[in-house]
Every structure is written in C-alpha cells, then in structure tokens.
Amino acid sequence: MTSIGVVGAGAAAAAATYVLDGAVPSAEVTVLEKSRGVCGRAATRRRGDVTYDYGANYIKSDDDRVVDLLTETLDSAGLVDVTEPIYTFDSAGAVSEGRDADDHKWSYRAGLTQVAKRLLGETDATVEHSTRVETLVRDGERWRVRDTDGGEWGPFDALLLNPPAPQSAELLRDAEWTSEVRRDLAEAAEAVPYRTIWTAVLGYEFELDRPYYALVNPDRDHQIGWIAREECKAGHVPDGESVLVVQANPEWSVDRYDDEPAENVAELAGLTADVLDDERLADPEWTDHQGWRYALPDEGVRRGAVDDAAEAGLYAVGDWVAGEARVHAALRNGLDTGERVAYALE
C-alpha cells in the first residue's frame, strides 16, 4: 500500500492532503503536527464568545482555484466576507483612504483555521498532534521520520515538508540523507528571507465607529504595520464590543521579540490609540499576544532545488515555495503539489 507522510498541518499541507486523498484513494496519509491545532499561522483563538484570527487575518480572492475551493468544493456554511475597505497610515500615524484591491476578504464565523480543519476533515488522513519531527531519514527509496519523543513514522513513499523555510532547512541539515540534493535544498531554504511579526490582540467593551476594516502602513516606517477590526467579521465579536489585532512592524518585532509581553502589549496599545486618535484604546479590557518569528517570507525558494528534491520523493510545500506570503498562495501551492505527488506515485 502507498504511504505518504506530511510534516506540518499548515494550509498548504492541508490542501495537498485533500488532493492526495481523492487522487490516490488507496494511500495512507499521515500528518505530523507539532502543535495541538492546524493551519499554521492562519490561526484562531477564542475567549468566551469572542473569536479572533491573530496570525493571517483573511484569505484573498486572488486565485480562481482557491475561490472555487472555498465557495463551491468545500462546505461554505460559516464563510464570512469582510466588506469594509483597508485604509493606510503614514509614519506620523495620519490615516488616509487607501487600498482596497481585495475583492473578497474571507474568514469563517469559527475563525480562519477552519479552512485546514475542513480540508483535513474531508479526508481519511491520520493527523498526529503534538508530534514534533526531529529527523528525516532516507531509507533506500523511501522515507522515515523520527520525532522528539523517540517515535518513528513510515516508511513513506513520498514525504511533504510544510514548516517555514528556516525550520525546513534545519530538518534538512540534520537529515540522514547523503545527497547533494539535500544540501542544495537546505541552502535554498536558508536563503529565503523572513519577516518577524509580534502581534497584540486588544479587547474593549465598547464599539468603535470607523469606516474601514483595517489600517496598513505600506511604507513600513511606523512601529505598527497593521491594525484590523475583528468585529468586521460576522460572528467574531458581540455587538457593543471591539477587538483589534495589532501587528508590529518587523524591525520593532525583532528588537522586542523577547521582551516582557505585558510591556510590548502596553506599548502597542498606546501606539494604536495614537493612530486611531482615541485615548481609550490605550487601556484595553483584555489582551492577548503572539510572536511569529517566521511570519512572512519576502521571497520564494529557488525552484531548481525544490524540483530536484521532488525527484527523490521529498516535496517542499507552503507559502515560501509559492513565493507569496498569503494564505491563498499557500492553498494553491498545496493543491498543485498534491497533484504533482499523485502523478509521481502513479
């Protein structure tokens, strides 16, 4: 029987697994995910009756195949569309009517992580949570995987690698695979530049009245890069309340990444109050935070290295392979990679 391993359960991995389950129905697919959830940086948390997407904020309707996947192929119940525009702000915090190039900005009433949950839920794949992969092993023409608890998985006829490029590079560096292809892909993955993002989530027991969904600082010359109003997503925030997802710019995020979280949140709340010209925002009722060390790839990986590894049954997958730090790009790359793996296994 054909056996396929998937390291990581991000959006791209979920899309690839979905394709493989349909294209190779006899295959056993095992997904090894280090956390207790799925969908990687397209992450959702809940606090009482509040739901918020604290990593990626939405899915753009920028790829026809992904649009069909969300609206036609998968159950679209609970899919929500943010209709308010995105404005900009400059280094001084001055807000202007800005870009609104996105036809749709999709999430779900239950949060963005639903896209991976729904994709994986349509398959017979086994998802092993809290399983951190430590070593990749080339075993003849197949693959085995060892985790940090000493567990061993496989052998696999194909192995998909979904962690961010720096983490994938580390796995490749330590892999038991004596091949120039391994070194080449590790070097290519290490060369992918990433932005670090530190996020604060700010909750308020009053309602903000603004004509926009989010503010973006396109020139990256303010300490804050992004402020989004989670109440613009139907079902996320009760009436009369507000929740802001505030992402610091990469330079600030790197400098403050390991600082005391409460101090970081307080500073971002104060900066947010200044940008939105509302001093009440400096004192939120509740807060949350998350640091994303490898948040957004600024470039894609060198294709030749990815293609050479695929010849050995090892497939890199994710937004860093797609070359665009967007959920829709990761999903499309997963769909395409799933088809490529299925074709190779045939």
N, C-alpha and C positions, 0 to 999 in steps of 0.2 A: 504494500500500500504506500502511496505517495505521502510524505510527511513534510510539512512546511513550518518553519519557525519564524516568529516575528518578535523582534526586540523593541519594546516600547508600544504603547497604545495611543499614540497621538492621532490627529485627524487623518494624516496620510496613511498611517498603518491601518487604521480602521477602514478606510476606503479600499486599500489594497486587499485586506482580508475579505471584505464584502465581495469584491470581484472574484477572488480566488474560490470562495465558497460556491459561487454559481458556475464558474468556468471549469473548475476541477472538483466536481462534487464528491469524488471518491477520496479526496485528500483529507488528511487530518491536519488541522491548522492549530498551532499552539502559540498564544500571545503571552509574552513575559513582560509584565509591567511592574516597575519598581514601587509605584505609589498604590494607594487604595482606590484611586479613580481612574478615569480615562480622559483622553482628548488633550493631554499635554497643556500647553499654555492657553488653549481655549477652555478656560477653567471657570467653574461656577461655585459659589458658596451660598449658603442660606443662613439667615439669622432671624429666627421667629418667622414672621410672614413676609420677610424681605428676601429677594433673590437678586444676586448681582454677579455679573461677569467681570472678574478682576484681572484677567490677563488680556487676551484678544477680546475686543468689545463686540464685534459683529462679523458677519460674512457678507462680503460684497457680491453683488450680482454681476460679476465681471467675467464669467465663463459660462457659456451656454450649457455645457455638460453638467456643471455643478448646479446651475439653476434647475435643470431637469431633475437632477438627483434630489434636490430639496423639495421641489414643488410637485413632482409627478411620481418619481420612483418610490421614495420613502413616504411614510405617513406624514402629511403636512399639518396634522392637528397640533395646535400649540405653537406653530410657527408664527413669529411676530415680526413686524416690519417697522423700523423707526422712520417716521416721515419728516421729522423736523430736520432742518439743514445743519451743516457744520460751518461755523464761523472761524475766523482766525484771530490771533492776537500777536502783538509785536513784543520787542524786548522791554518796552516800558509798560506792558500789560494792557495796551489800548486795543479794544475789540473792534473788529470790522466784519461786515458781511463778507464771507469768503467763499470757500469752495463748497460745492455740493454736487460733485461729479458722480456720486454713487446713486444709481437708480434705486437700489434697494439696500437696506442695512438690516440683515436678518439675524435674529436670535430666536430663542424659544421661551415660552412662558416659564418653563422649568430651567432655563439657562442654556448657554451655548454648548455646554458639554453634552447636551442631548444629541448632537449630530453624531458623535462617536458611539454613544450608547445605542442609538437607533441602528446605525450601520452594523455594529457587532451583534446587536440583538436579532438581526435578520439572518445570522449565520449559525452554524453548528460549531464554531471555533471555541476552543477552551481558552479562557483568559485567566492567567495565574497572576493575581495581585500580590503586592509586597514581595516581589521577586526581583532582586537587583542582579543583573547579569554582570559577571566579573571577567570571564574568559571565553573567547571564541576559539574553537578547535576545529581545524581542518582534518577530517578523518577519511583518508582516501579521496573519494569523490563526493563525500557527504560532510555534514557539519554537526558538531555537538556544541553545547553551551553549558558552562558551569556558572552557578550563582554564588553569591557571597556566603550563603549558608551551607555550601558544600553539595547542593543538589546538582544533578546532571540531567540535561534535557537533550532529546534527539535519539538517534541521528536524524538529521533533516536533509531532504533532497534540495531544498532551497532555504536560504536564510535572509530575512529582510531586516535592515538596520535603520531604526527610526529615531534614535536620540539626536539632540543637536550636534552639529558638526564637531565641536571640541570634545564632547563625550564619546562620539563615534570614533574620533581619531585616537582617543586613549584606549578604547577597546581594541582597535586595530593594531596599535603599537604593542600591546600585550598579548596579541593573539598567537596561538600555537599554529602558525602557518608560515612556512618558509617559502615565501614567494615575493618577487619584486612587485607584484601586483598589490600585495598587502601594504608594502612600504609606500607605494605610489598613492594609493587611496588615502592612507593615513596623512601623508604630507599635503594632499589636496584638501582634505577636510580641515586640517590645522590652518590652512591658508584662508579659510572663509572668515571674514571679519564680522564680528557681532556687536550689537549694541546691548548694553546692560540697562535695565529699567527697574526702578524702585517705585512701587505703587502704594498709595494710601487710599483707603476707602473711608469716606466721611458720611455719617448718617445724621439727619436732622429731623426734628419733629415739627417742621413747618414746610410749606410748599414754596418752591422757587418759581417765579414767573419770568421765563426767558423765552425768546423766540427761536432758540436753537437747541439742538440735541447736545452738541459738543463744541469745544474750542480747541484748535490746534495751533501750535507755534511753528509754522513751516520753516522758519529760518534757524531754529534750534539755538536761539540766542536769549532764551529766558530759562530760569531754573526749572520751570514746569514745561512739559511738552504737550500735555493733553489733559483736558478736563471733560468728562462725559457725565450727563444726567441720566442715571439709571431709570428714573421714573418715566422716561420716554418709551420704555419697553413695557408693553402691556403685561400686567400680571406680576411685575417685579417689585413694585413699591406701592404700599397702600396710599389711598388718597390722603392728602394733607401732610405727606412726608416727602423728603428728598434724600437721595443718596448720590454722592459724587464719587466717581472713580478718577483719581488724580495720578497721572504718571509723570514722574520727574524726568528731566532730560538726561541723556546718557552720561554726560560729564558729572553732573550732580550725583547721579546714581552710583557711579564708580567711586567717587570721593566719599560718599556717605554710606556705602553699602553695609558696612559692618558696624556702623554707629548705633547708639541706643534707639530702638524703633520708636519709642514714645517721643523722643526729640525730633526724629525725622518727620513723624506724622504731624506734630505741632507746627513745625516749620512749613510743611506743605499746606497745612490748613490756613496758616497766616498768609501765605503767598496766594492761595486760592481766593481768600477774602479780598485781597487787593485787586486781583484780576477781575473778579465778578462785582467789585465795588459794593460789598455787603459785609460789614464788620461782624455780623452774626456768624458767618461761616468760619471764623477763626476758632469757634468753640463748639465743635460737634457734640452731639449727644452720645454717639458711639463711634468707634473706629475699627478698622482692620488694616492689615498691610501684607505685602508680599514683595520679596526681592526676586527678580528674574535675571540671573547672571548672564544667561544666554537667551536673551529675549528675541532679538530681531536680526537675522542675517542681512548684511548690506549687499552681499553679492552671492552668486551661486557657485557651487563647486565645479571644478574642471570636469567636463563631460567625459573626456577620454578615460580618466581614472575610474569613474563610475561604470562605464561600459566594459572596461577590462575586468573589473571585479564581477560583473554580471555573468561573464563567460565562465566563471568558477562557481556560479550559483549563489553569489553574495550580492544583494541588491540594497543600495542606499536609497532611502525614501524620506521625503519631508520637504519643508519649505526651503531649506538650504540646498536641496537638489533642484527644486523648481526655480530657485534664483529670485524669489519674491516672498517677502515676509508677510504673507496674507493667508488666512485660513482657506480661502477658495483656491489659492495656488497649491497649498498642501493637499487639499482634497483631490484636485485634478492630477497632481503628481502621483497620488496613491492609486487613483483609478488607472492611470496609464501604466504604472509599474505592475499592478496586479495583472493586467492583460499581458504585459511582457513576460512575467514569470509563468503565467499559464501557457503561453505559446512555447516557451523554452521547455517546459515539462512535458508537453505533448510530443 
